[in-house]
Amino acid sequence: MPALILLTSYLLGSLVSGVLYSRARGADIRGRDLPGASGTYRQYGAAAAALVTGGDLLRGALAALLAQWAAPDLGWLAALGVVLGHCYPVFFRFRGGAGIVPLIGVLLVTAPLTLLLTLGVAALVIPAYRAWGQRRVGLNAVPFAAAVAVPLGLLFAARYGGLPELLAGGAVMAARSLHLLRRGGAA
């Protein structure tokens, strides 16, 4: 059962909404930006970003629901698989996004209070980073905020639930963010 949860979650994660959307529009967003919500917003506008965000949230939530149905104690495998798939999608030559929204989808199902508190931290970090650090660091604000909010989210998760999911998904996101930082923030 664990292998099935991991594989199914990985395949769900590999259906990167931003890449699918941009290809439907006749291009591949990864040539210009990251395929997540913020990159889609910059390239195609708010409506496209909302659609991509919804798709990414849905994939994370579906992975978590699958895990809850099959083996409730293996939600962390769903988080690991869906985020890994989003960051390194088998269908798109292993070039994906940062994995933030699919992890949010998992936490929406498995640990909503932890998610709310972690998003609150991110909402405080993003404007501060944009004002003082983005030009120096060169990474998009959302992956940077995730790199700050996820460790604090671990404290919330230890108290309110979702710790295994946050650890699994957060580890992949941190590795992907470091990879993107070394490449100058490009996809």
N, C-alpha and C positions, 0 to 999 in steps of 0.2 A: 504493500500500500504506500509506504513512503516514497518509493521510486516513482510510482504513478502520479502522486501529488506533485512532486518536484518536476517531473517531465511535463505534465499538463500545464502547470503554472509557468514553466519556462516558455512553452510554446505560446501560451496566451500573451506573455510579456513580449514575445518576439513580433507580435503584430503591432508595431509601433504606429500609433495613430497619426503622428505628424508626418511620417514618411508616406503612409498610405494617402493622407490628404494631399500632400504636395505632389505625389505621383499622379493622383487623379486630376490635378491641375496642370499636369504636363511637365513637371520639374521634380527635382529631388532636393528638398530643403537642406540636406546635409552638406551640399556644396556651398551654402551661404551661411548656415546657422545650425543650431541644435534643433532636433525635431520635437521638442517639448512645447508646452504651452507658451512660454515666453518667446522662444524662437519663432513659433507659428504666428504669434501676435505681431512681432516685428516684420515678418515677411508677408503676412496675409490679412492682418487685422483682427479685431476683437471677436467677431462672429466665428471665424476659423479657429481662433484660440479656444473659445468656449467649446466648440465641437471636439477638438483634439483633447482638451482637458476631460470632457465627459467620457470619451473613449478610453483614455488612460485610467481614469477612476474606475470605470466599469470593469476593465481587465483586472485591476487589483482586487476589487470587491468580489468578482467571480472566482478568482483564485482562492480567496479567503473562505468564501462560501463552500467551495468544493472541499477544502480541507476540513471545515467544520462538519460537513456532512459525512465525509469518509473517516476522518480521524481527528477529533477536536483538539487533541494535544499537539498536532503537527502543523498548526498555523504558521509557524516559523518557516517551514519548508515552502509553503505557498508564497510567503514574503520573499524568501531567498530566490525562488524560481522566477516569479514575475518581475522582480527588479533586475535580476541577472539577464533575463530575456529582453527587457527594455533597453538595458545598457549595451548588451552584446547579442543582438537579435540574429538568430540563425537565418532568417529569411532576407536579411539586408546586410550581408557580408560582415556581420558582427560589429556594425557601426550604428549605435543608437544614441539614446539620450542619457540623461543623468539619473533617471529612475525615481524621481521625487513623487510624482503624481500617482504612479502605480502603488507605491508604498502607502501613500495617503489612502488609497482605495482599500488596501488590506486593513489598515488601522481603523478605517471607518466601520468595518465589520467587527474586528476583534477587540479594539480598545478605543472607543469613541472619546472618552474623557482625556486619555493620554494624548490623543490626536488634537483635541481642542487646545489643550495647554501648550503643546509643542508648536502648533500653528500660531498661537499668540506670541510666543518668543520670536518666531520667524517674522511675524508682522512688525515687530519692533526692530529687528536687525536689518531688514531690507532697506528702509529709508536711510538709516545711519550709514550703512555700507555704501549705498549709492552716493551719498554726500561726501564721504571721507575716504573711501578705500578702493572703489571700483577702478578708477583710473590707474592707481598704483599696482593693484593686484592683477587686473585684467580679466578676471573671471566674471561671468554673468552673476547678477545679484541673487537669483533664486538658488543656484547650487551653493553659493557661498553661505547664504542664510541657512540652508539645510545642513551644511557642515558645522555651523554653530548650534543650530536648534536641536539636531539629533542627539548630541551628547547630553544636553539639558533634558531632552525628551526621555533619555534613559532613566534619569532620576524620577521623572513623572511615571514612567512605565513600571519602575520597581515598586512604586506605591499604588498605582491605579490599574495596572495590567498592561499587557502588550509588550513586555520586555523581550521575549524571544523573537517576536516578529520585528521589532525595532532594531535589535542587534543584527539579525540576519540581513534585513534590507539595508540598514544603515552601513554595514560593512561594505556591501557592494557599491553603494552610493559614494562612500568616502573614497574607495579605490578609484572609481570612475572620475570623481571630481579632481583627485590628484593627477590622474592621467590627463584630463582636460587642461588643468593648470600648467602642466609641463608643456603641453602643445599650444599654449597661449589662448585657451578658451575656445578654440575652433573644434568643430565636430570631426 
